[in-house]
Amino acid sequence: MATNNQIDANGYYGNFGGAYIPEILHGSVERLTEAYFAIKDDATFKAEYYDLLKNYVGRPSPLYFAKRLSELYGTNIYLKREDLNHTGAHKINNSLGQILLAKRMGKTRIISETGAGQHGVATATACALMGLECIVFMGKTDVERQFLNVQKMRMLGAKVEAVTSGNMTLKDATNEAIRYWCSNPDSFYIIGSTIGPHPYPDMVAFFQSVISEEIKVQLQEHIGRDYPDYLMACVGGGSNAMGTYYHYLNDERVKIISAEAGGLGIESGESAATIHLGREGIIHGCRTLLMQDEDGQITEPYSISAGLDYPGIGPAHAHFAHTGRTKVHAVTDTEALDAAFELTKLEGIIPAIESAHALALLKKEKNTFKPTDIVVLTVSGRGDKDMDTYVKFFTPNP
């Protein structure tokens, strides 16, 4: 069993995690696990990785004091600006880490899944940088609502496979990517979230942990201490949240609050609030909380956010919620949109709809904040990709 919120030797966080994979993938996953643990403390690998993060991605991303937002909520709000990374989101941190690992393993064909398209763009970017073949699986629904990101991936040289099964979103894209992987086990599968068989949840968390690593340094510079009172992020598969929480998980001074996609409401039947609605089950190679019917069949999720439109949750986040380490709110589409327009109006920052779910936590927690509290909230991505959606709901001032 995992202790202190860390993964155990078998890839479990408490009851959640593991590697539930077809036999044909066992060899590939074992080699990946061996290669991953070999690079975790490899100084040469880390030097190359951190050089890319600094000189290619543009890290460290700013920790910005949001003065007007802070005044509105009566506390001190700092935004971790992952939206300012190259490619516009946190996803590039993980894609670059995994692409370096793939090169070390001698892989030449990269496959990936994507929902909102940010992970697909990040992976296509990393493949272009390294001169590797790239195939991205994306649900047809998401291809249509994230058209700009599809065009970016194609311009970067990736082949985008539109998936037409299920409700044609992230779950279905992941299903197809795993099917392809089974048929082509020598491919390197870059998973973008803290989901999938071990070692993926741990590996993605490791590559995203640069977020909280920077927060500690930046808070020390801003306020003279290296921890906040609150950490906030959105969770779907949960990579930006895991990166935000990573170095604070065992620090009980820090309250951790997550936002999952409530869709039209958790009682509406149109939701992706897995932690609120899910039961233990197995999806995409790991045991986690899963939205399912009485027969154990996966139910289709719904969210206005393509990146949170998933019926499962990363096993670490299932564990954190189960043990009470994190508090989780289900944020509806309307609440997220309101929070996005609020940030745009007050701070001149247009967030991704995924990030807007985290911003909606401020209103839900407003009555718990003290004027001296320090709140760090991760803006996981920028809103360029969501402008078509925002335009549908935006009413300009007369």
Sequence and secondary structure as in RCSB ss.txt:
>XXXX:A:sequence
MATNNQIDANGYYGNFGGAYIPEILHGSVERLTEAYFAIKDDATFKAEYYDLLKNYVGRPSPLYFAKRLSELYGT
NIYLKREDLNHTGAHKINNSLGQILLAKRMGKTRIISETGAGQHGVATATACALMGLECIVFMGKTDVERQFLNV
QKMRMLGAKVEAVTSGNMTLKDATNEAIRYWCSNPDSFYIIGSTIGPHPYPDMVAFFQSVISEEIKVQLQEHIGR
DYPDYLMACVGGGSNAMGTYYHYLNDERVKIISAEAGGLGIESGESAATIHLGREGIIHGCRTLLMQDEDGQITE
PYSISAGLDYPGIGPAHAHFAHTGRTKVHAVTDTEALDAAFELTKLEGIIPAIESAHALALLKKEKNTFKPTDIV
VLTVSGRGDKDMDTYVKFFTPNP
>XXXX:A:secstr
   TT   TTSEETTEE     HHHHHHHHHHHHHHHHHTT HHHHHHHHHHIIIII  S  EEE HHHHHHHTS
EEEEEEGGGSTTSBTHHHHHHHHHHHHHHTT  EEEEEESSSHHHHHHHHHHHHHT EEEEEEEHHHHHHTHHHH
HHHHHTT EEEEE STTSSHHHHHHHHHHHHHH TTSEEE  SS SSTTHHHHHHHHHTHHHHHHHHHHHHHHSS
S  SEEEEE SS HHHHHHHGGGTT TTSEEEEEEEEET TTTT    HHHH EEEEETTEEEEE B TTS B  
   S GGG  SB  HHHHHHHHHTSEEEEEEEHHHHHHHHHHHHHHHS  B HHHHHHHTHHHHHGGG  TT EE
EEEE BBGGGGHHHHHHH     
